Amino acid sequence: MSAIDFTDLATIVFLADALTAAGVDGLEISRPDGNLRIVVSKEAGAQISLTGNAQPGLAVTLATTVKAPMAGHFYPLHPSDSDGAERLPRTVADEEVIGFIRIDSVLLPILAGRSGLLTKLLVEPDALTGFGDPLFEIEPIS
């Protein structure tokens, strides 16, 4: 079995996403060459600190991904919105509706789930999405 590289950003992001999906509050891994600490909260997202010989003092705040609550067609705006232009980046509140999933004639609102800066739209409008597909990224505001 090979050792996991805890200095690899992709590995750290994978761990943070897995902890968030599992509802775990955090994880700390201590090794002789350094420590990795991931703390997950609804308000602040995943806070990561990595200390040690490889990258001393690294601190990263990750964006939160908003995922599709069910399968359907994705709309970042209400279909009746006459303007039709999504403005990014923009600040959002945790209970704010940031998009919709359409199933036949029913529109399911998508809530931001956390306050922050809505920075990325990850799916094209009217695209068919599956349950859990990433739709938006929200970055914490410092």
N, CA, C and O atoms as CSV, one atom per row, in Angstrom:
chain,resi,resn,atom,element,x,y,z
A,1,MET,N,N,0.841,-1.173,0.000
A,1,MET,CA,C,0.000,0.000,0.000
A,1,MET,C,C,0.885,1.234,0.000
A,1,MET,O,O,1.838,1.320,0.776
A,2,SER,N,N,0.577,2.188,-0.864
A,2,SER,CA,C,1.390,3.392,-0.947
A,2,SER,C,C,0.891,4.434,0.053
A,2,SER,O,O,-0.274,4.430,0.452
A,3,ALA,N,N,1.791,5.316,0.443
A,3,ALA,CA,C,1.447,6.375,1.391
A,3,ALA,C,C,0.643,7.463,0.684
A,3,ALA,O,O,0.886,7.759,-0.486
A,4,ILE,N,N,-0.311,8.054,1.393
A,4,ILE,CA,C,-1.119,9.138,0.844
A,4,ILE,C,C,-0.337,10.435,0.968
A,4,ILE,O,O,0.223,10.736,2.021
A,5,ASP,N,N,-0.306,11.197,-0.116
A,5,ASP,CA,C,0.396,12.482,-0.120
A,5,ASP,C,C,-0.558,13.563,0.374
A,5,ASP,O,O,-1.405,14.039,-0.383
A,6,PHE,N,N,-0.425,13.952,1.639
A,6,PHE,CA,C,-1.311,14.952,2.226
A,6,PHE,C,C,-0.925,16.383,1.857
A,6,PHE,O,O,-1.545,17.332,2.337
A,7,THR,N,N,0.092,16.548,1.011
A,7,THR,CA,C,0.431,17.884,0.510
A,7,THR,C,C,-0.188,18.120,-0.867
A,7,THR,O,O,-0.132,19.233,-1.388
A,8,ASP,N,N,-0.784,17.067,-1.464
A,8,ASP,CA,C,-1.415,17.176,-2.770
A,8,ASP,C,C,-2.790,17.822,-2.612
A,8,ASP,O,O,-3.646,17.298,-1.899
A,9,LEU,N,N,-3.003,18.965,-3.278
A,9,LEU,CA,C,-4.250,19.706,-3.143
A,9,LEU,C,C,-5.457,18.878,-3.569
A,9,LEU,O,O,-6.514,18.981,-2.945
A,10,ALA,N,N,-5.332,18.067,-4.606
A,10,ALA,CA,C,-6.448,17.232,-5.059
A,10,ALA,C,C,-6.863,16.238,-3.974
A,10,ALA,O,O,-8.055,16.000,-3.779
A,11,THR,N,N,-5.900,15.661,-3.274
A,11,THR,CA,C,-6.182,14.737,-2.175
A,11,THR,C,C,-6.894,15.454,-1.041
A,11,THR,O,O,-7.851,14.927,-0.473
A,12,ILE,N,N,-6.433,16.647,-0.711
A,12,ILE,CA,C,-7.034,17.426,0.376
A,12,ILE,C,C,-8.469,17.815,0.021
A,12,ILE,O,O,-9.364,17.717,0.861
A,13,VAL,N,N,-8.693,18.255,-1.216
A,13,VAL,CA,C,-10.046,18.621,-1.657
A,13,VAL,C,C,-10.961,17.401,-1.616
A,13,VAL,O,O,-12.109,17.507,-1.183
A,14,PHE,N,N,-10.470,16.250,-2.057
A,14,PHE,CA,C,-11.258,15.016,-2.012
A,14,PHE,C,C,-11.650,14.682,-0.576
A,14,PHE,O,O,-12.804,14.348,-0.309
A,15,LEU,N,N,-10.697,14.768,0.348
A,15,LEU,CA,C,-10.997,14.494,1.755
A,15,LEU,C,C,-12.023,15.473,2.318
A,15,LEU,O,O,-12.940,15.069,3.032
A,16,ALA,N,N,-11.873,16.753,2.000
A,16,ALA,CA,C,-12.811,17.774,2.494
A,16,ALA,C,C,-14.214,17.514,1.948
A,16,ALA,O,O,-15.190,17.610,2.692
A,17,ASP,N,N,-14.328,17.187,0.664
A,17,ASP,CA,C,-15.634,16.890,0.066
A,17,ASP,C,C,-16.254,15.641,0.692
A,17,ASP,O,O,-17.457,15.610,0.954
A,18,ALA,N,N,-15.444,14.617,0.930
A,18,ALA,CA,C,-15.949,13.380,1.532
A,18,ALA,C,C,-16.440,13.631,2.953
A,18,ALA,O,O,-17.481,13.104,3.346
A,19,LEU,N,N,-15.712,14.422,3.723
A,19,LEU,CA,C,-16.130,14.751,5.089
A,19,LEU,C,C,-17.428,15.547,5.080
A,19,LEU,O,O,-18.325,15.287,5.882
A,20,THR,N,N,-17.529,16.516,4.174
A,20,THR,CA,C,-18.738,17.330,4.073
A,20,THR,C,C,-19.934,16.459,3.712
A,20,THR,O,O,-20.995,16.578,4.326
A,21,ALA,N,N,-19.773,15.588,2.726
A,21,ALA,CA,C,-20.870,14.711,2.288
A,21,ALA,C,C,-21.295,13.748,3.388
A,21,ALA,O,O,-22.472,13.399,3.487
A,22,ALA,N,N,-20.343,13.313,4.220
A,22,ALA,CA,C,-20.644,12.365,5.288
A,22,ALA,C,C,-21.180,13.047,6.545
A,22,ALA,O,O,-21.602,12.375,7.485
A,23,GLY,N,N,-21.164,14.384,6.561
A,23,GLY,CA,C,-21.654,15.105,7.735
A,23,GLY,C,C,-20.675,15.103,8.899
A,23,GLY,O,O,-21.067,15.341,10.041
A,24,VAL,N,N,-19.407,14.837,8.619
A,24,VAL,CA,C,-18.376,14.815,9.655
A,24,VAL,C,C,-17.900,16.238,9.926
A,24,VAL,O,O,-17.750,17.030,8.995
A,25,ASP,N,N,-17.662,16.567,11.196
A,25,ASP,CA,C,-17.255,17.917,11.568
A,25,ASP,C,C,-15.792,18.217,11.283
A,25,ASP,O,O,-15.429,19.377,11.088
A,26,GLY,N,N,-14.951,17.200,11.256
A,26,GLY,CA,C,-13.550,17.477,11.001
A,26,GLY,C,C,-12.679,16.242,11.082
A,26,GLY,O,O,-13.133,15.145,11.406
A,27,LEU,N,N,-11.418,16.458,10.777
A,27,LEU,CA,C,-10.434,15.392,10.752
A,27,LEU,C,C,-9.070,16.006,11.015
A,27,LEU,O,O,-8.756,17.080,10.501
A,28,GLU,N,N,-8.263,15.329,11.810
A,28,GLU,CA,C,-6.884,15.770,12.006
A,28,GLU,C,C,-5.983,14.559,11.877
A,28,GLU,O,O,-6.202,13.527,12.511
A,29,ILE,N,N,-4.963,14.706,11.042
A,29,ILE,CA,C,-3.983,13.641,10.832
A,29,ILE,C,C,-2.628,14.187,11.229
A,29,ILE,O,O,-2.166,15.189,10.683
A,30,SER,N,N,-1.992,13.524,12.185
A,30,SER,CA,C,-0.661,13.935,12.644
A,30,SER,C,C,0.352,12.890,12.213
A,30,SER,O,O,0.167,11.692,12.428
A,31,ARG,N,N,1.425,13.368,11.601
A,31,ARG,CA,C,2.523,12.514,11.178
A,31,ARG,C,C,3.811,13.174,11.628
A,31,ARG,O,O,3.806,14.359,11.963
A,32,PRO,N,N,4.908,12.443,11.645
A,32,PRO,CA,C,6.176,13.044,12.071
A,32,PRO,C,C,6.593,14.249,11.225
A,32,PRO,O,O,7.257,15.158,11.723
A,33,ASP,N,N,6.202,14.254,9.938
A,33,ASP,CA,C,6.617,15.346,9.058
A,33,ASP,C,C,5.594,16.478,8.966
A,33,ASP,O,O,5.832,17.449,8.248
A,34,GLY,N,N,4.467,16.383,9.669
A,34,GLY,CA,C,3.500,17.482,9.641
A,34,GLY,C,C,2.105,17.068,10.046
A,34,GLY,O,O,1.852,15.902,10.348
A,35,ASN,N,N,1.191,18.041,10.049
A,35,ASN,CA,C,-0.199,17.817,10.434
A,35,ASN,C,C,-1.136,18.329,9.347
A,35,ASN,O,O,-0.864,19.337,8.695
A,36,LEU,N,N,-2.235,17.621,9.168
A,36,LEU,CA,C,-3.309,18.060,8.288
A,36,LEU,C,C,-4.561,18.145,9.139
A,36,LEU,O,O,-4.917,17.188,9.827
A,37,ARG,N,N,-5.232,19.296,9.094
A,37,ARG,CA,C,-6.463,19.482,9.856
A,37,ARG,C,C,-7.530,20.051,8.933
A,37,ARG,O,O,-7.320,21.066,8.268
A,38,ILE,N,N,-8.688,19.377,8.903
A,38,ILE,CA,C,-9.833,19.828,8.114
A,38,ILE,C,C,-11.003,19.975,9.078
A,38,ILE,O,O,-11.387,19.019,9.753
A,39,VAL,N,N,-11.566,21.177,9.137
A,39,VAL,CA,C,-12.736,21.438,9.969
A,39,VAL,C,C,-13.861,21.871,9.052
A,39,VAL,O,O,-13.701,22.809,8.272
A,40,VAL,N,N,-15.012,21.189,9.138
A,40,VAL,CA,C,-16.146,21.454,8.260
A,40,VAL,C,C,-17.261,22.096,9.070
A,40,VAL,O,O,-17.653,21.590,10.122
A,41,SER,N,N,-17.772,23.228,8.561
A,41,SER,CA,C,-18.939,23.852,9.179
A,41,SER,C,C,-19.841,24.391,8.085
A,41,SER,O,O,-19.369,24.764,7.011
A,42,LYS,N,N,-21.151,24.434,8.360
A,42,LYS,CA,C,-22.107,24.913,7.367
A,42,LYS,C,C,-21.849,26.377,7.035
A,42,LYS,O,O,-21.968,26.785,5.880
A,43,GLU,N,N,-21.497,27.164,8.042
A,43,GLU,CA,C,-21.302,28.593,7.842
A,43,GLU,C,C,-20.033,28.914,7.067
A,43,GLU,O,O,-20.044,29.796,6.208
A,44,ALA,N,N,-18.948,28.220,7.354
A,44,ALA,CA,C,-17.658,28.584,6.780
A,44,ALA,C,C,-17.131,27.601,5.748
A,44,ALA,O,O,-16.078,27.847,5.160
A,45,GLY,N,N,-17.820,26.506,5.511
A,45,GLY,CA,C,-17.319,25.511,4.573
A,45,GLY,C,C,-16.174,24.723,5.197
A,45,GLY,O,O,-16.110,24.584,6.418
A,46,ALA,N,N,-15.283,24.216,4.382
A,46,ALA,CA,C,-14.150,23.435,4.863
A,46,ALA,C,C,-12.954,24.351,5.072
A,46,ALA,O,O,-12.493,25.008,4.139
A,47,GLN,N,N,-12.459,24.389,6.293
A,47,GLN,CA,C,-11.258,25.146,6.624
A,47,GLN,C,C,-10.114,24.136,6.739
A,47,GLN,O,O,-10.208,23.168,7.494
A,48,ILE,N,N,-9.046,24.364,5.996
A,48,ILE,CA,C,-7.947,23.402,5.939
A,48,ILE,C,C,-6.655,24.070,6.367
A,48,ILE,O,O,-6.337,25.178,5.932
A,49,SER,N,N,-5.907,23.377,7.234
A,49,SER,CA,C,-4.561,23.853,7.546
A,49,SER,C,C,-3.612,22.665,7.440
A,49,SER,O,O,-3.912,21.562,7.898
A,50,LEU,N,N,-2.487,22.914,6.836
A,50,LEU,CA,C,-1.468,21.901,6.630
A,50,LEU,C,C,-0.157,22.496,7.101
A,50,LEU,O,O,0.282,23.524,6.586
A,51,THR,N,N,0.465,21.863,8.068
A,51,THR,CA,C,1.755,22.341,8.558
A,51,THR,C,C,2.756,21.196,8.511
A,51,THR,O,O,2.392,20.026,8.627
A,52,GLY,N,N,3.990,21.545,8.343
A,52,GLY,CA,C,5.026,20.531,8.294
A,52,GLY,C,C,6.168,20.951,7.398
A,52,GLY,O,O,6.246,22.099,6.958
A,53,ASN,N,N,7.052,20.008,7.133
A,53,ASN,CA,C,8.255,20.297,6.360
A,53,ASN,C,C,7.959,20.621,4.894
A,53,ASN,O,O,8.642,21.449,4.290
A,54,ALA,N,N,6.935,19.967,4.318
A,54,ALA,CA,C,6.685,20.148,2.892
A,54,ALA,C,C,6.141,21.531,2.565
A,54,ALA,O,O,6.620,22.177,1.633
A,55,GLN,N,N,5.140,21.999,3.325
A,55,GLN,CA,C,4.522,23.287,3.057
A,55,GLN,C,C,4.136,23.930,4.387
A,55,GLN,O,O,2.956,23.933,4.738
A,56,PRO,N,N,5.093,24.471,5.133
A,56,PRO,CA,C,4.759,25.003,6.441
A,56,PRO,C,C,3.793,26.176,6.362
A,56,PRO,O,O,3.936,27.076,5.533
A,57,GLY,N,N,2.799,26.138,7.255
A,57,GLY,CA,C,1.889,27.259,7.396
A,57,GLY,C,C,0.852,27.406,6.302
A,57,GLY,O,O,0.210,28.454,6.221
A,58,LEU,N,N,0.657,26.396,5.446
A,58,LEU,CA,C,-0.339,26.506,4.394
A,58,LEU,C,C,-1.724,26.532,5.017
A,58,LEU,O,O,-2.053,25.670,5.831
A,59,ALA,N,N,-2.527,27.499,4.648
A,59,ALA,CA,C,-3.924,27.558,5.096
A,59,ALA,C,C,-4.779,27.854,3.870
A,59,ALA,O,O,-4.503,28.801,3.133
A,60,VAL,N,N,-5.800,27.058,3.651
A,60,VAL,CA,C,-6.630,27.174,2.464
A,60,VAL,C,C,-8.095,27.186,2.888
A,60,VAL,O,O,-8.493,26.420,3.766
A,61,THR,N,N,-8.887,28.036,2.278
A,61,THR,CA,C,-10.327,28.001,2.460
A,61,THR,C,C,-10.940,27.586,1.133
A,61,THR,O,O,-10.712,28.223,0.105
A,62,LEU,N,N,-11.710,26.523,1.163
A,62,LEU,CA,C,-12.261,25.981,-0.065
A,62,LEU,C,C,-13.658,26.506,-0.335
A,62,LEU,O,O,-14.407,26.838,0.584
A,63,ALA,N,N,-13.989,26.574,-1.603
A,63,ALA,CA,C,-15.347,26.918,-2.008
A,63,ALA,C,C,-16.252,25.723,-1.730
A,63,ALA,O,O,-15.814,24.573,-1.764
A,64,THR,N,N,-17.508,26.013,-1.458
A,64,THR,CA,C,-18.509,24.979,-1.263
A,64,THR,C,C,-19.210,24.745,-2.590
A,64,THR,O,O,-19.515,25.690,-3.318
A,65,THR,N,N,-19.461,23.492,-2.895
A,65,THR,CA,C,-20.173,23.145,-4.114
A,65,THR,C,C,-21.631,22.893,-3.767
A,65,THR,O,O,-21.936,22.116,-2.862
A,66,VAL,N,N,-22.533,23.554,-4.491
A,66,VAL,CA,C,-23.963,23.317,-4.340
A,66,VAL,C,C,-24.335,22.255,-5.364
A,66,VAL,O,O,-24.059,22.404,-6.555
A,67,LYS,N,N,-24.965,21.180,-4.893
A,67,LYS,CA,C,-25.264,20.042,-5.760
A,67,LYS,C,C,-26.765,19.917,-6.012
A,67,LYS,O,O,-27.583,20.413,-5.237
A,68,ALA,N,N,-27.101,19.257,-7.093
A,68,ALA,CA,C,-28.498,19.068,-7.476
A,68,ALA,C,C,-29.211,18.182,-6.453
A,68,ALA,O,O,-28.734,17.093,-6.133
A,69,PRO,N,N,-30.362,18.651,-5.936
A,69,PRO,CA,C,-31.105,17.853,-4.962
A,69,PRO,C,C,-31.853,16.673,-5.586
A,69,PRO,O,O,-32.256,15.748,-4.880
A,70,MET,N,N,-32.034,16.707,-6.899
A,70,MET,CA,C,-32.650,15.596,-7.629
A,70,MET,C,C,-32.389,15.775,-9.126
A,70,MET,O,O,-31.881,16.810,-9.560
A,71,ALA,N,N,-32.737,14.773,-9.891
A,71,ALA,CA,C,-32.533,14.832,-11.336
A,71,ALA,C,C,-33.589,15.713,-11.986
A,71,ALA,O,O,-34.735,15.762,-11.538
A,72,GLY,N,N,-33.195,16.406,-13.042
A,72,GLY,CA,C,-34.108,17.258,-13.783
A,72,GLY,C,C,-33.326,18.227,-14.642
A,72,GLY,O,O,-32.107,18.110,-14.771
A,73,HIS,N,N,-34.026,19.186,-15.231
A,73,HIS,CA,C,-33.380,20.214,-16.050
A,73,HIS,C,C,-33.025,21.395,-15.160
A,73,HIS,O,O,-33.832,21.839,-14.342
A,74,PHE,N,N,-31.807,21.895,-15.330
A,74,PHE,CA,C,-31.269,22.946,-14.468
A,74,PHE,C,C,-31.506,24.331,-15.065
A,74,PHE,O,O,-31.319,24.554,-16.261
A,75,TYR,N,N,-31.923,25.252,-14.198
A,75,TYR,CA,C,-32.078,26.654,-14.581
A,75,TYR,C,C,-31.432,27.535,-13.510
A,75,TYR,O,O,-31.815,27.446,-12.343
A,76,PRO,N,N,-30.464,28.384,-13.872
A,76,PRO,CA,C,-29.864,29.276,-12.875
A,76,PRO,C,C,-30.797,30.437,-12.514
A,76,PRO,O,O,-30.619,31.076,-11.477
A,77,LEU,N,N,-31.776,30.705,-13.358
A,77,LEU,CA,C,-32.763,31.763,-13.132
A,77,LEU,C,C,-34.154,31.172,-13.309
A,77,LEU,O,O,-34.320,30.126,-13.935
A,78,HIS,N,N,-35.147,31.852,-12.753
A,78,HIS,CA,C,-36.528,31.417,-12.977
A,78,HIS,C,C,-36.814,31.520,-14.473
A,78,HIS,O,O,-36.443,32.515,-15.096
A,79,PRO,N,N,-37.458,30.524,-15.058
A,79,PRO,CA,C,-37.720,30.555,-16.507
A,79,PRO,C,C,-38.491,31.790,-16.985
A,79,PRO,O,O,-38.394,32.159,-18.155
A,80,SER,N,N,-39.250,32.430,-16.098
A,80,SER,CA,C,-39.998,33.627,-16.504
A,80,SER,C,C,-39.178,34.908,-16.367
A,80,SER,O,O,-39.684,35.990,-16.665
A,81,ASP,N,N,-37.928,34.808,-15.925
A,81,ASP,CA,C,-37.069,36.001,-15.777
A,81,ASP,C,C,-36.859,36.629,-17.149
A,81,ASP,O,O,-36.273,36.018,-18.043
A,82,SER,N,N,-37.347,37.861,-17.302
A,82,SER,CA,C,-37.278,38.518,-18.612
A,82,SER,C,C,-35.870,38.975,-18.978
A,82,SER,O,O,-35.533,39.064,-20.159
A,83,ASP,N,N,-35.043,39.267,-17.966
A,83,ASP,CA,C,-33.677,39.729,-18.222
A,83,ASP,C,C,-32.840,38.585,-18.814
A,83,ASP,O,O,-32.168,38.758,-19.831
A,84,GLY,N,N,-32.892,37.424,-18.167
A,84,GLY,CA,C,-32.207,36.241,-18.671
A,84,GLY,C,C,-30.708,36.233,-18.499
A,84,GLY,O,O,-30.043,35.345,-19.032
A,85,ALA,N,N,-30.142,37.194,-17.769
A,85,ALA,CA,C,-28.688,37.245,-17.595
A,85,ALA,C,C,-28.319,36.932,-16.147
A,85,ALA,O,O,-28.755,37.621,-15.225
A,86,GLU,N,N,-27.525,35.903,-15.960
A,86,GLU,CA,C,-27.032,35.552,-14.633
A,86,GLU,C,C,-25.819,36.415,-14.329
A,86,GLU,O,O,-24.882,36.474,-15.124
A,87,ARG,N,N,-25.831,37.081,-13.191
A,87,ARG,CA,C,-24.735,37.975,-12.812
A,87,ARG,C,C,-23.838,37.292,-11.786
A,87,ARG,O,O,-24.253,37.047,-10.654
A,88,LEU,N,N,-22.623,36.992,-12.182
A,88,LEU,CA,C,-21.640,36.367,-11.300
A,88,LEU,C,C,-20.355,37.169,-11.356
A,88,LEU,O,O,-20.043,37.721,-12.411
A,89,PRO,N,N,-19.624,37.258,-10.318
A,89,PRO,CA,C,-19.942,36.788,-8.964
A,89,PRO,C,C,-20.932,37.725,-8.279
A,89,PRO,O,O,-21.067,38.895,-8.634
A,90,ARG,N,N,-21.625,37.160,-7.271
A,90,ARG,CA,C,-22.555,37.946,-6.461
A,90,ARG,C,C,-22.676,37.315,-5.081
A,90,ARG,O,O,-22.472,36.112,-4.916
A,91,THR,N,N,-23.007,38.132,-4.100
A,91,THR,CA,C,-23.165,37.611,-2.744
A,91,THR,C,C,-24.532,36.961,-2.607
A,91,THR,O,O,-25.516,37.411,-3.194
A,92,VAL,N,N,-24.571,35.886,-1.814
A,92,VAL,CA,C,-25.812,35.165,-1.562
A,92,VAL,C,C,-25.923,34.855,-0.075
A,92,VAL,O,O,-24.919,34.741,0.629
A,93,ALA,N,N,-27.162,34.721,0.387
A,93,ALA,CA,C,-27.437,34.307,1.761
A,93,ALA,C,C,-27.734,32.813,1.777
A,93,ALA,O,O,-28.086,32.241,0.745
A,94,ASP,N,N,-27.597,32.179,2.930
A,94,ASP,CA,C,-27.746,30.725,3.011
A,94,ASP,C,C,-29.122,30.221,2.590
A,94,ASP,O,O,-29.214,29.121,2.044
A,95,GLU,N,N,-30.200,30.979,2.819
A,95,GLU,CA,C,-31.552,30.553,2.446
A,95,GLU,C,C,-32.017,31.146,1.115
A,95,GLU,O,O,-33.195,31.043,0.771
A,96,GLU,N,N,-31.107,31.761,0.370
A,96,GLU,CA,C,-31.470,32.391,-0.902
A,96,GLU,C,C,-31.608,31.349,-2.017
A,96,GLU,O,O,-30.805,30.421,-2.116
A,97,VAL,N,N,-32.620,31.513,-2.839
A,97,VAL,CA,C,-32.807,30.636,-4.006
A,97,VAL,C,C,-31.827,31.095,-5.085
A,97,VAL,O,O,-31.849,32.250,-5.511
A,98,ILE,N,N,-30.962,30.164,-5.522
A,98,ILE,CA,C,-29.944,30.518,-6.514
A,98,ILE,C,C,-30.154,29.817,-7.850
A,98,ILE,O,O,-29.409,30.056,-8.800
A,99,GLY,N,N,-31.156,28.958,-7.927
A,99,GLY,CA,C,-31.448,28.260,-9.172
A,99,GLY,C,C,-32.647,27.352,-9.002
A,99,GLY,O,O,-33.297,27.341,-7.957
A,100,PHE,N,N,-32.931,26.583,-10.060
A,100,PHE,CA,C,-34.097,25.706,-10.056
A,100,PHE,C,C,-33.782,24.414,-10.794
A,100,PHE,O,O,-32.965,24.389,-11.715
A,101,ILE,N,N,-34.445,23.343,-10.374
A,101,ILE,CA,C,-34.473,22.090,-11.118
A,101,ILE,C,C,-35.914,21.925,-11.595
A,101,ILE,O,O,-36.849,21.988,-10.796
A,102,ARG,N,N,-36.091,21.713,-12.903
A,102,ARG,CA,C,-37.425,21.523,-13.464
A,102,ARG,C,C,-37.642,20.057,-13.762
A,102,ARG,O,O,-36.845,19.414,-14.446
A,103,ILE,N,N,-38.764,19.530,-13.221
A,103,ILE,CA,C,-39.200,18.180,-13.515
A,103,ILE,C,C,-40.610,18.321,-14.071
A,103,ILE,O,O,-41.546,18.607,-13.325
A,104,ASP,N,N,-40.767,18.125,-15.370
A,104,ASP,CA,C,-42.035,18.333,-16.060
A,104,ASP,C,C,-42.480,19.779,-15.840
A,104,ASP,O,O,-41.796,20.696,-16.296
A,105,SER,N,N,-43.599,20.012,-15.159
A,105,SER,CA,C,-44.054,21.385,-14.947
A,105,SER,C,C,-43.740,21.902,-13.545
A,105,SER,O,O,-44.176,22.995,-13.183
A,106,VAL,N,N,-42.990,21.136,-12.752
A,106,VAL,CA,C,-42.662,21.511,-11.379
A,106,VAL,C,C,-41.264,22.117,-11.330
A,106,VAL,O,O,-40.322,21.573,-11.907
A,107,LEU,N,N,-41.136,23.257,-10.630
A,107,LEU,CA,C,-39.834,23.885,-10.399
A,107,LEU,C,C,-39.433,23.681,-8.941
A,107,LEU,O,O,-40.148,24.109,-8.035
A,108,LEU,N,N,-38.304,23.034,-8.713
A,108,LEU,CA,C,-37.767,22.828,-7.369
A,108,LEU,C,C,-36.690,23.876,-7.127
A,108,LEU,O,O,-35.680,23.883,-7.832
A,109,PRO,N,N,-36.878,24.772,-6.143
A,109,PRO,CA,C,-35.851,25.787,-5.894
A,109,PRO,C,C,-34.592,25.173,-5.297
A,109,PRO,O,O,-34.660,24.211,-4.532
A,110,ILE,N,N,-33.450,25.734,-5.653
A,110,ILE,CA,C,-32.155,25.315,-5.110
A,110,ILE,C,C,-31.683,26.423,-4.189
A,110,ILE,O,O,-31.500,27.560,-4.623
A,111,LEU,N,N,-31.484,26.095,-2.907
A,111,LEU,CA,C,-31.013,27.074,-1.938
A,111,LEU,C,C,-29.490,27.089,-1.903
A,111,LEU,O,O,-28.846,26.069,-2.151
A,112,ALA,N,N,-28.921,28.245,-1.595
A,112,ALA,CA,C,-27.468,28.382,-1.518
A,112,ALA,C,C,-26.898,27.458,-0.438
A,112,ALA,O,O,-25.857,26.835,-0.650
A,113,GLY,N,N,-27.562,27.364,0.710
A,113,GLY,CA,C,-27.079,26.485,1.772
A,113,GLY,C,C,-26.034,27.115,2.665
A,113,GLY,O,O,-25.745,26.594,3.742
A,114,ARG,N,N,-25.463,28.228,2.235
A,114,ARG,CA,C,-24.495,28.976,3.039
A,114,ARG,C,C,-24.331,30.359,2.439
A,114,ARG,O,O,-24.541,30.558,1.243
A,115,SER,N,N,-23.961,31.292,3.261
A,115,SER,CA,C,-23.711,32.652,2.794
A,115,SER,C,C,-22.315,32.714,2.185
A,115,SER,O,O,-21.411,31.997,2.616
A,116,GLY,N,N,-22.146,33.558,1.198
A,116,GLY,CA,C,-20.842,33.704,0.581
A,116,GLY,C,C,-20.943,34.389,-0.766
A,116,GLY,O,O,-21.911,35.089,-1.063
A,117,LEU,N,N,-19.921,34.170,-1.569
A,117,LEU,CA,C,-19.834,34.763,-2.899
A,117,LEU,C,C,-20.062,33.663,-3.927
A,117,LEU,O,O,-19.247,32.751,-4.067
A,118,LEU,N,N,-21.190,33.758,-4.652
A,118,LEU,CA,C,-21.503,32.807,-5.711
A,118,LEU,C,C,-20.591,33.143,-6.885
A,118,LEU,O,O,-20.748,34.183,-7.525
A,119,THR,N,N,-19.628,32.247,-7.167
A,119,THR,CA,C,-18.581,32.578,-8.133
A,119,THR,C,C,-18.664,31.820,-9.443
A,119,THR,O,O,-18.273,32.347,-10.485
A,120,LYS,N,N,-19.171,30.582,-9.413
A,120,LYS,CA,C,-19.135,29.773,-10.636
A,120,LYS,C,C,-20.448,29.055,-10.877
A,120,LYS,O,O,-21.072,28.531,-9.954
A,121,LEU,N,N,-20.847,29.042,-12.118
A,121,LEU,CA,C,-21.958,28.240,-12.601
A,121,LEU,C,C,-21.313,27.035,-13.283
A,121,LEU,O,O,-20.578,27.204,-14.257
A,122,LEU,N,N,-21.571,25.833,-12.796
A,122,LEU,CA,C,-20.874,24.639,-13.269
A,122,LEU,C,C,-21.648,23.837,-14.314
A,122,LEU,O,O,-21.127,22.863,-14.858
A,123,VAL,N,N,-22.910,24.247,-14.600
A,123,VAL,CA,C,-23.761,23.531,-15.547
A,123,VAL,C,C,-24.410,24.539,-16.489
A,123,VAL,O,O,-24.775,25.639,-16.073
A,124,GLU,N,N,-24.551,24.171,-17.730
A,124,GLU,CA,C,-25.219,25.028,-18.706
A,124,GLU,C,C,-26.722,25.079,-18.411
A,124,GLU,O,O,-27.298,24.080,-17.982
A,125,PRO,N,N,-27.360,26.230,-18.636
A,125,PRO,CA,C,-28.806,26.319,-18.455
A,125,PRO,C,C,-29.542,25.300,-19.327
A,125,PRO,O,O,-29.155,25.046,-20.468
A,126,ASP,N,N,-30.597,24.731,-18.776
A,126,ASP,CA,C,-31.467,23.732,-19.397
A,126,ASP,C,C,-30.781,22.367,-19.574
A,126,ASP,O,O,-31.320,21.491,-20.250
A,127,ALA,N,N,-29.613,22.185,-18.978
A,127,ALA,CA,C,-28.942,20.884,-19.057
A,127,ALA,C,C,-29.651,19.882,-18.149
A,127,ALA,O,O,-30.160,20.251,-17.091
A,128,LEU,N,N,-29.683,18.630,-18.557
A,128,LEU,CA,C,-30.238,17.569,-17.734
A,128,LEU,C,C,-29.192,17.206,-16.688
A,128,LEU,O,O,-28.058,16.864,-17.024
A,129,THR,N,N,-29.578,17.283,-15.421
A,129,THR,CA,C,-28.647,16.974,-14.330
A,129,THR,C,C,-29.149,15.773,-13.551
A,129,THR,O,O,-30.342,15.468,-13.545
A,130,GLY,N,N,-28.229,15.105,-12.902
A,130,GLY,CA,C,-28.569,13.978,-12.040
A,130,GLY,C,C,-28.474,14.377,-10.582
A,130,GLY,O,O,-27.931,15.433,-10.257
A,131,PHE,N,N,-28.993,13.549,-9.713
A,131,PHE,CA,C,-28.913,13.797,-8.285
A,131,PHE,C,C,-27.451,13.926,-7.869
A,131,PHE,O,O,-26.638,13.055,-8.181
A,132,GLY,N,N,-27.115,15.005,-7.169
A,132,GLY,CA,C,-25.763,15.199,-6.667
A,132,GLY,C,C,-24.795,15.846,-7.636
A,132,GLY,O,O,-23.640,16.078,-7.280
A,133,ASP,N,N,-25.233,16.146,-8.856
A,133,ASP,CA,C,-24.343,16.819,-9.805
A,133,ASP,C,C,-24.002,18.217,-9.290
A,133,ASP,O,O,-24.895,18.922,-8.820
A,134,PRO,N,N,-22.736,18.638,-9.365
A,134,PRO,CA,C,-22.363,19.990,-8.933
A,134,PRO,C,C,-22.966,21.046,-9.852
A,134,PRO,O,O,-22.893,20.931,-11.075
A,135,LEU,N,N,-23.568,22.090,-9.246
A,135,LEU,CA,C,-24.225,23.141,-10.008
A,135,LEU,C,C,-23.542,24.497,-9.870
A,135,LEU,O,O,-23.364,25.210,-10.857
A,136,PHE,N,N,-23.161,24.853,-8.645
A,136,PHE,CA,C,-22.573,26.164,-8.338
A,136,PHE,C,C,-21.405,25.998,-7.386
A,136,PHE,O,O,-21.281,24.976,-6.711
A,137,GLU,N,N,-20.538,27.024,-7.334
A,137,GLU,CA,C,-19.521,27.138,-6.289
A,137,GLU,C,C,-19.752,28.427,-5.521
A,137,GLU,O,O,-19.984,29.484,-6.108
A,138,ILE,N,N,-19.684,28.325,-4.191
A,138,ILE,CA,C,-19.822,29.476,-3.311
A,138,ILE,C,C,-18.569,29.569,-2.462
A,138,ILE,O,O,-18.220,28.626,-1.752
A,139,GLU,N,N,-17.889,30.714,-2.538
A,139,GLU,CA,C,-16.681,30.938,-1.743
A,139,GLU,C,C,-17.029,31.736,-0.504
A,139,GLU,O,O,-17.904,32.601,-0.549
A,140,PRO,N,N,-16.355,31.457,0.608
A,140,PRO,CA,C,-16.608,32.240,1.821
A,140,PRO,C,C,-16.130,33.682,1.620
A,140,PRO,O,O,-15.194,33.947,0.866
A,141,ILE,N,N,-16.794,34.593,2.309
A,141,ILE,CA,C,-16.388,36.005,2.272
A,141,ILE,C,C,-15.643,36.296,3.554
A,141,ILE,O,O,-16.155,36.052,4.647
A,142,SER,N,N,-14.428,36.819,3.425
A,142,SER,CA,C,-13.613,37.122,4.610
A,142,SER,C,C,-13.947,38.476,5.169
A,142,SER,O,O,-13.359,38.895,6.165
